[in-house]
Amino acid sequence: MNHPRPRLHVAPPAGRLNDPNGLFVSGETLHVYYQHDPVFPFAHKRTGWAHTTLPLSGGEPQHLPDALHPGQAYDRDGCYSGSAVTDDAGRVQLFYTGNLKEDGVRTPSVNRVFVTDPDGPAGGIHRPDPANPLIDGSPEGYTGHVRDPHVTRVADGGWRMVLGAQRADETGTVVVYTSTDLEHWDFAGEPAFDTTHAAPGDAPDLVPGGYMWECPNLITLTDHADGRDYDVLVVCPQGLDEVEEMDPEHPDVAVTHYASSDQCGYLVGHLTGEPGALTFEVTRGFSELDLGHDFYAPQLIAHPDGDALMLGWMGLPGADEAPTLADGWVHTLTLPRRVRLEAGRLIQEPVLADAASGAHAAPVPAPGDGATADVQDVTVDFPAGTDAGVELADTAGTVAVTVTWDAASESVALTRAGAGTRTDAGDGNAADTRVFRCRPGRCRVIVDAGAVEVFAGDGAVAAALTAWPTAGERWAPVRAGSPPGAAG
């Protein structure tokens, strides 16, 4: 049906995209790998890694040949998520989860791939380490669900790997390995979480529960508020129940937590202790990283200037219905986001060059007058004391997304209308509203075909979601000003 493709968000040329993997920076270029099933939905999944590049300052992605393909004895059921590092010799190394299933038993492994000439026209030569698997199977006390290695350098010059894990009692956690040479890895154990001196985060739990934690990231950032270094642990807990938190001062406002099928958030603190006796001393409890309808499995790396870069998957496990399936592809990544730590909170801003955005500036024409804008970048003010809002509709006037600022309660309601979730098999789901606390400030809304990203409160709140015009229509320019539905 040839639905418009995103121009600035990474989308697969064909097949299914999911988790971003193996981020690294080379010069002014950001390399991004991602989970890719090139023949989905027409054949059995064979998950490998695709490869694309983006200008570090923002711009359109360039697709390169797929880099990893399942087929070794240790990964024949899939090359699953992982990360990238640059070693002391300047060589890029990829670490990924090998997936092997035999007689219903899952055996994970951690494997390494050497990349030479990554800036060449084909995106490099990818050579598996003959020593693979570097880590074969799960440590004692854990199920076969141990995966998604995130490798970083530590202060003593060594290397640290954190993996998502499920304990034998089917509860989620992370485990840590250490190495001096990136080849030989020692199990350092599971960190205990000490919340004795923890301030609450934005979520209901100081430390989340769940039956599995996926896609961990452990990165050290300097807090812009106090100049101190903190460890930021990002995890994706599965199995959390939705929570509505009532505001006693505004009884008509119910703040939404854990509304998606699978969650993503972060803890701030310090990882301390020796192998076998690790402790994560939490200074600020769990906060959701993105409050939109479609966000999961992010990856963070150090930005050359000392903050972080992040991309996430604009999708959820098991949620593959989208109009683009008729065109042979599904899902996108978020735009790269610049992430900084400020008073224990992650502040996120999209990396998007002004010249690349093709943004449509306000004032904009009303829906239905024939104007279309598949790519838009609109910033409005959500001021203290004054309600405001943003509305995305198609050229037929059908509203798909609204962002409503309630100044009295300092909250934002993000609604995806049922029409915005349509698939080619039906008319979409019921409208879905998420309400979250937010400080006054700028709200930036980026629309890129079916990908929509919202950054409110000057980046204190981020929300990614997918939405689609009515069949046969295109997006009209975003309307901004009074709250959607207000008279005037």
C-alpha positions as CSV (number, residue, x, y, z in Angstrom):
1,M,0.0,0.0,0.0
2,N,3.1,2.2,0.1
3,H,2.6,4.0,3.4
4,P,5.0,7.0,3.8
5,R,8.3,5.8,5.3
6,P,10.0,7.8,8.0
7,R,12.7,10.0,6.7
8,L,14.7,10.7,9.9
9,H,13.9,7.6,12.0
10,V,15.6,4.3,11.2
11,A,13.2,1.9,9.7
12,P,14.1,-1.5,8.1
13,P,14.2,-1.6,4.3
14,A,12.2,-4.8,4.7
15,G,11.2,-7.1,7.5
16,R,11.0,-6.5,11.3
17,L,13.1,-4.2,13.3
18,N,13.4,-4.3,17.1
19,D,16.1,-3.5,19.7
20,P,18.9,-1.1,18.9
21,N,22.3,-2.7,19.4
22,G,26.0,-2.0,19.1
23,L,26.0,1.8,19.1
24,F,29.4,3.5,18.6
25,V,30.7,6.8,17.3
26,S,33.4,7.1,14.6
27,G,34.4,10.7,13.9
28,E,31.1,12.5,13.1
29,T,29.2,9.4,12.4
30,L,26.9,7.3,14.8
31,H,26.8,3.6,13.9
32,V,23.6,1.9,14.9
33,Y,23.0,-1.9,14.6
34,Y,19.5,-3.3,15.3
35,Q,17.7,-6.6,15.6
36,H,16.5,-7.5,12.1
37,D,14.3,-10.3,10.7
38,P,14.5,-9.5,7.0
39,V,11.9,-12.0,5.9
40,F,9.2,-11.1,8.5
41,P,6.2,-11.6,8.3
42,F,6.5,-14.0,5.3
43,A,8.8,-16.7,6.8
44,H,10.1,-18.0,10.1
45,K,12.1,-15.5,12.2
46,R,15.9,-15.6,11.8
47,T,17.0,-12.7,13.9
48,G,20.3,-11.1,13.0
49,W,21.8,-7.6,13.2
50,A,21.2,-4.9,10.6
51,H,23.6,-1.9,10.3
52,T,22.9,1.8,9.6
53,T,24.7,5.1,10.2
54,L,23.5,8.6,11.1
55,P,25.3,11.9,11.2
56,L,26.3,12.6,14.8
57,S,24.6,16.0,14.5
58,G,21.3,14.5,13.2
59,G,20.1,13.7,9.8
60,E,18.9,10.9,7.5
61,P,20.1,7.3,8.1
62,Q,22.2,5.4,5.6
63,H,21.5,1.7,5.4
64,L,24.4,-0.8,5.1
65,P,24.5,-4.5,4.5
66,D,23.3,-6.7,7.4
67,A,26.2,-7.5,9.7
68,L,25.3,-10.6,11.8
69,H,23.5,-13.7,10.7
70,P,22.5,-16.7,12.8
71,G,24.2,-19.9,11.7
72,Q,26.9,-20.9,14.2
73,A,26.3,-23.7,16.6
74,Y,25.9,-21.2,19.5
75,D,23.6,-18.8,17.7
76,R,21.6,-20.8,15.2
77,D,18.3,-19.6,16.7
78,G,19.2,-16.0,16.6
79,C,21.8,-13.3,17.1
80,Y,20.1,-11.4,19.9
81,S,20.9,-8.1,21.6
82,G,24.3,-6.7,22.6
83,S,26.6,-3.8,22.5
84,A,29.8,-2.4,21.0
85,V,33.1,-1.1,22.4
86,T,36.3,0.3,21.0
87,D,39.3,-1.5,22.4
88,D,42.7,-0.1,23.3
89,A,44.0,-0.6,19.8
90,G,41.0,1.4,18.3
91,R,39.3,-1.7,17.0
92,V,35.5,-2.0,17.3
93,Q,34.2,-5.2,19.0
94,L,30.6,-6.3,19.1
95,F,29.2,-8.4,21.9
96,Y,25.9,-10.2,21.4
97,T,23.6,-12.9,22.8
98,G,23.7,-16.2,20.9
99,N,20.3,-17.9,21.2
100,L,20.1,-21.7,21.1
101,K,17.0,-23.8,21.8
102,E,17.1,-27.5,22.0
103,D,14.2,-29.7,23.2
104,G,12.5,-26.6,24.7
105,V,15.6,-25.6,26.7
106,R,17.2,-22.2,26.0
107,T,21.0,-21.9,26.2
108,P,22.3,-18.4,26.0
109,S,25.8,-17.4,25.2
110,V,27.9,-14.2,24.9
111,N,29.8,-13.9,21.7
112,R,32.2,-11.5,20.1
113,V,32.6,-10.1,16.6
114,F,35.6,-8.0,15.4
115,V,34.8,-5.2,13.0
116,T,37.4,-3.9,10.6
117,D,37.0,-0.8,8.3
118,P,33.7,0.2,9.9
119,D,33.7,3.5,7.9
120,G,34.1,1.7,4.6
121,P,31.3,1.7,2.0
122,A,30.0,-1.6,3.2
123,G,30.1,-0.7,6.9
124,G,33.0,-3.0,7.7
125,I,34.0,-6.6,7.7
126,H,32.5,-8.6,10.6
127,R,34.5,-11.5,11.8
128,P,33.3,-13.8,14.6
129,D,35.9,-14.6,17.3
130,P,37.1,-18.2,16.9
131,A,37.0,-18.4,20.7
132,N,33.2,-18.0,20.8
133,P,31.3,-18.5,22.9
134,L,33.1,-16.4,25.5
135,I,30.4,-17.1,28.1
136,D,28.5,-20.3,27.5
137,G,25.2,-20.8,29.4
138,S,23.7,-19.1,32.5
139,P,25.4,-18.8,35.9
140,E,24.2,-21.1,38.6
141,G,20.9,-19.9,40.1
142,Y,19.5,-18.4,36.9
143,T,17.3,-19.6,34.1
144,G,18.2,-19.6,30.4
145,H,17.0,-16.0,30.3
146,V,20.3,-14.3,30.7
147,R,21.0,-12.0,27.8
148,D,21.7,-8.6,26.2
149,P,25.4,-7.8,27.2
150,H,26.2,-4.2,27.7
151,V,29.9,-3.7,27.9
152,T,31.7,-0.6,29.1
153,R,35.2,0.4,30.3
154,V,35.6,1.0,34.0
155,A,37.9,3.4,35.9
156,D,40.7,0.9,36.6
157,G,41.1,0.3,32.8
158,G,39.2,-3.0,32.8
159,W,35.9,-3.9,31.4
160,R,32.4,-4.5,32.8
161,M,29.5,-6.4,31.3
162,V,26.0,-6.2,32.7
163,L,23.3,-8.7,31.5
164,G,19.6,-8.9,32.0
165,A,18.7,-12.0,34.0
166,Q,15.9,-14.1,35.5
167,R,16.6,-15.9,38.8
168,A,15.6,-19.5,39.2
169,D,12.5,-18.3,41.2
170,E,11.5,-16.4,38.0
171,T,12.2,-12.9,39.2
172,G,14.2,-10.3,37.3
173,T,17.6,-8.8,38.0
174,V,20.9,-8.1,36.4
175,V,24.3,-9.9,36.7
176,V,27.8,-8.5,36.2
177,Y,30.9,-10.0,34.6
178,T,34.4,-8.4,34.6
179,S,37.4,-8.7,32.2
180,T,40.9,-7.3,31.7
181,D,41.1,-8.2,28.0
182,L,37.6,-8.5,26.6
183,E,38.0,-12.2,26.0
184,H,38.1,-13.8,29.4
185,W,35.2,-12.9,31.6
186,D,34.7,-13.6,35.4
187,F,31.3,-13.8,37.0
188,A,31.1,-10.9,39.5
189,G,27.6,-11.7,40.8
190,E,24.3,-10.0,41.1
191,P,24.3,-6.6,42.8
192,A,22.2,-6.1,45.9
193,F,20.1,-2.9,45.9
194,D,20.6,-0.7,48.9
195,T,17.8,1.9,49.2
196,T,18.6,3.1,52.7
197,H,19.4,6.6,51.4
198,A,17.3,6.6,48.2
199,A,15.1,9.5,47.3
200,P,12.0,8.4,45.4
201,G,12.0,8.4,41.7
202,D,9.1,9.2,39.5
203,A,7.7,5.6,39.5
204,P,5.9,3.9,42.4
205,D,8.8,1.5,43.2
206,L,12.3,2.4,44.5
207,V,13.4,-0.8,42.8
208,P,11.1,-2.5,40.3
209,G,9.9,-6.1,40.4
210,G,9.0,-8.2,37.4
211,Y,9.7,-11.7,36.2
212,M,12.6,-10.7,33.9
213,W,14.8,-7.6,33.4
214,E,15.9,-7.2,29.8
215,C,18.3,-4.9,27.9
216,P,20.3,-3.4,30.8
217,N,22.6,-0.4,30.4
218,L,25.1,0.6,33.1
219,I,26.7,4.0,32.3
220,T,28.5,6.6,34.5
221,L,27.3,10.2,34.0
222,T,28.2,13.5,35.7
223,D,25.2,15.2,37.3
224,H,25.0,18.7,36.0
225,A,23.4,19.9,39.3
226,D,26.2,18.9,41.7
227,G,29.1,17.9,39.4
228,R,29.4,14.4,40.9
229,D,29.6,11.1,39.0
230,Y,26.8,8.6,39.3
231,D,26.1,5.2,37.9
232,V,22.8,5.1,35.9
233,L,21.3,1.6,35.5
234,V,18.7,1.3,32.8
235,V,16.5,-1.9,32.8
236,C,13.4,-3.2,31.1
237,P,11.3,-5.0,33.7
238,Q,8.7,-7.4,32.3
239,G,5.6,-8.3,34.3
240,L,4.8,-5.0,36.1
241,D,1.1,-4.2,36.7
242,E,-0.3,-0.8,35.6
243,V,-0.6,1.7,38.4
244,E,-2.8,4.8,38.6
245,E,-1.6,7.3,41.2
246,M,-4.2,9.7,42.4
247,D,-3.2,13.4,43.0
248,P,-4.8,14.4,46.4
249,E,-4.8,18.1,45.4
250,H,-6.3,17.3,42.0
251,P,-8.7,14.4,42.4
252,D,-9.6,14.4,38.7
253,V,-6.0,13.7,37.7
254,A,-4.7,10.1,37.8
255,V,-1.1,9.8,36.9
256,T,-0.3,6.6,34.9
257,H,2.6,4.3,35.5
258,Y,3.6,1.0,33.8
259,A,0.9,1.4,31.2
260,S,2.6,-0.6,28.4
261,S,2.9,-4.3,28.2
262,D,6.6,-4.1,29.0
263,Q,8.4,-1.3,30.9
264,C,11.7,0.6,30.8
265,G,13.2,2.8,33.4
266,Y,16.3,3.7,35.4
267,L,17.9,3.9,38.8
268,V,20.6,6.3,39.8
269,G,23.3,5.5,42.4
270,H,26.7,3.9,42.8
271,L,27.8,0.4,42.0
272,T,30.3,-0.6,44.8
273,G,31.9,-3.6,46.3
274,E,34.1,-6.5,45.1
275,P,33.1,-9.4,42.8
276,G,30.7,-11.6,44.7
277,A,29.6,-8.8,47.0
278,L,28.4,-6.1,44.7
279,T,26.0,-3.4,45.9
280,F,24.1,-0.8,43.9
281,E,23.6,2.1,46.4
282,V,20.5,3.8,45.1
283,T,20.4,7.6,45.4
284,R,17.3,8.1,43.4
285,G,14.7,5.3,42.8
286,F,13.2,3.9,39.7
287,S,11.8,6.3,37.1
288,E,10.2,5.5,33.7
289,L,12.5,6.5,30.9
290,D,9.8,7.1,28.3
291,L,6.1,7.5,29.0
292,G,4.8,7.0,25.5
293,H,2.9,4.1,24.0
294,D,5.7,2.5,22.0
295,F,9.2,2.5,23.6
296,Y,11.4,-0.4,24.8
297,A,15.0,-1.8,24.8
298,P,17.0,1.4,24.6
299,Q,20.8,1.5,24.3
300,L,23.0,4.3,25.8
301,I,26.6,5.1,25.0
302,A,28.9,7.9,26.1
303,H,28.6,11.0,24.1
304,P,32.0,12.5,23.0
305,D,31.2,15.6,25.2
306,G,30.6,13.6,28.4
307,D,26.8,13.1,28.4
308,A,25.1,10.2,26.7
309,L,23.5,9.2,23.4
310,M,20.5,7.0,23.4
311,L,18.2,5.3,20.9
312,G,15.2,3.1,21.7
313,W,12.9,0.8,19.9
314,M,9.5,2.3,19.0
315,G,7.7,-1.0,19.6
316,L,6.9,-3.6,22.2
317,P,7.4,-7.3,22.3
318,G,4.6,-9.2,20.6
319,A,3.0,-6.0,19.2
320,D,3.8,-6.2,15.5
321,E,0.5,-5.1,14.0
322,A,0.9,-2.0,11.9
323,P,-0.3,-0.7,8.5
324,T,3.2,-1.0,7.1
325,L,3.0,-4.8,7.3
326,A,1.2,-4.6,4.0
327,D,4.4,-3.0,2.6
328,G,6.6,-5.7,4.1
329,W,8.2,-3.9,7.0
330,V,7.4,-2.9,10.6
331,H,8.8,-0.7,13.5
332,T,11.3,2.1,13.8
333,L,13.9,3.3,16.2
334,T,13.6,6.6,18.0
335,L,15.7,9.5,16.9
336,P,19.0,9.6,18.6
337,R,18.6,11.4,21.9
338,R,21.1,13.4,23.8
339,V,20.8,12.4,27.5
340,R,22.1,14.3,30.5
341,L,21.8,13.8,34.2
342,E,20.4,16.7,36.1
343,A,19.5,16.4,39.8
344,G,19.1,12.7,39.5
345,R,16.8,12.9,36.5
346,L,17.6,12.0,32.9
347,I,16.8,15.0,30.6
348,Q,16.4,14.0,27.0
349,E,16.6,16.0,23.8
350,P,16.3,14.8,20.2
351,V,19.4,15.0,18.0
352,L,17.9,16.6,14.9
353,A,19.7,19.0,12.7
354,D,17.4,22.0,11.8
355,A,18.2,21.7,8.1
356,A,17.3,18.0,8.1
357,S,14.0,18.2,9.9
358,G,12.0,19.9,7.1
359,A,10.0,21.3,10.0
360,H,6.7,23.1,9.5
361,A,6.7,26.2,11.7
362,A,3.5,27.6,13.3
363,P,1.1,29.1,12.5
364,V,-0.1,26.2,10.4
365,P,-3.1,25.6,8.2
366,A,-6.1,23.9,9.6
367,P,-6.8,20.2,8.8
368,G,-8.8,19.6,5.7
369,D,-7.4,22.4,3.6
370,G,-5.2,20.1,1.6
371,A,-1.9,20.9,3.3
372,T,0.2,17.8,4.2
373,A,3.3,17.5,6.3
374,D,4.8,14.0,6.7
375,V,7.8,15.4,8.6
376,Q,7.2,18.0,11.2
377,D,9.1,19.5,14.2
378,V,7.0,21.9,16.3
379,T,7.8,23.5,19.6
380,V,5.2,25.1,21.8
381,D,5.3,26.6,25.3
382,F,3.5,24.9,28.2
383,P,3.6,27.8,30.6
384,A,2.9,28.0,34.3
385,G,-0.7,29.1,34.9
386,T,-2.0,28.6,31.4
387,D,-3.4,25.4,29.8
388,A,-2.2,24.5,26.3
389,G,-2.1,21.6,23.9
390,V,-1.0,20.1,20.6
391,E,-3.1,18.1,18.1
392,L,-2.1,15.9,15.2
393,A,-4.8,15.1,12.7
394,D,-4.9,13.8,9.2
395,T,-6.1,15.6,6.0
396,A,-9.6,14.2,6.6
397,G,-9.6,16.0,10.0
398,T,-9.4,12.8,12.0
399,V,-7.4,13.4,15.2
400,A,-4.8,10.7,16.0
401,V,-2.7,12.2,18.8
402,T,-3.3,15.0,21.4
403,V,-0.9,16.4,24.0
404,T,-2.7,18.4,26.7
405,W,-1.0,20.5,29.3
406,D,-3.0,21.1,32.6
407,A,-1.2,23.9,34.3
408,A,-3.1,23.6,37.6
409,S,-1.9,20.1,38.3
410,E,1.3,20.4,36.2
411,S,0.5,17.3,34.3
412,V,0.4,16.3,30.6
413,A,-2.2,13.9,29.1
414,L,-1.0,12.1,26.0
415,T,-3.8,10.5,24.0
416,R,-3.5,8.2,21.0
417,A,-7.0,8.0,19.5
418,G,-8.3,4.7,18.3
419,A,-7.9,5.8,14.7
420,G,-4.2,6.4,15.2
421,T,-3.6,2.7,16.0
422,R,-5.3,1.3,12.9
423,T,-4.1,-1.7,11.1
424,D,-5.1,-2.9,7.7
425,A,-7.1,-5.7,9.4
426,G,-9.4,-3.3,11.3
427,D,-10.1,0.2,12.6
428,G,-7.7,0.3,15.5
429,N,-8.0,0.0,19.2
430,A,-9.8,2.2,21.8
431,A,-8.2,5.5,22.6
432,D,-5.3,5.2,25.1
433,T,-4.5,8.1,27.4
434,R,-1.3,8.3,29.5
435,V,-1.1,11.1,32.2
436,F,2.2,12.1,33.7
437,R,3.6,14.9,35.9
438,C,5.6,17.5,34.1
439,R,7.1,20.8,34.9
440,P,6.3,23.9,32.8
441,G,8.5,24.6,29.8
442,R,8.9,23.9,26.1
443,C,7.1,20.9,24.5
444,R,8.6,19.7,21.2
445,V,6.6,17.4,19.0
446,I,8.4,15.6,16.1
447,V,6.3,13.7,13.5
448,D,8.0,11.6,10.9
449,A,5.4,9.5,9.0
450,G,4.2,7.0,11.6
451,A,6.7,7.9,14.3
452,V,5.8,10.6,16.8
453,E,8.1,11.8,19.7
454,V,7.1,14.2,22.4
455,F,9.6,16.0,24.7
456,A,7.9,18.1,27.4
457,G,9.1,20.1,30.3
458,D,12.3,21.1,28.5
459,G,13.1,17.4,28.1
460,A,12.2,16.2,31.6
461,V,9.6,14.0,30.0
462,A,9.9,12.0,26.8
463,A,7.2,10.0,25.1
464,A,7.5,7.9,21.9
465,L,4.5,6.5,20.0
466,T,3.4,5.3,16.6
467,A,0.3,6.7,14.9
468,W,-1.2,6.5,11.5
469,P,-3.5,8.7,9.3
470,T,-6.8,7.3,8.2
471,A,-6.3,5.0,5.2
472,G,-5.7,7.0,2.1
473,E,-5.0,10.3,4.0
474,R,-1.8,12.1,5.0
475,W,-0.9,14.1,8.1
476,A,-2.0,17.7,8.2
477,P,0.2,20.2,9.9
478,V,0.2,20.0,13.7
479,R,-2.1,22.4,15.5
480,A,-0.8,24.0,18.7
481,G,-2.3,26.5,21.1
482,S,-5.4,26.0,23.3
483,P,-6.0,22.5,24.8
484,P,-7.5,20.2,22.1
485,G,-11.2,20.4,22.1
486,A,-11.3,23.8,23.9
487,A,-13.6,26.5,22.4
488,G,-12.1,29.4,20.6
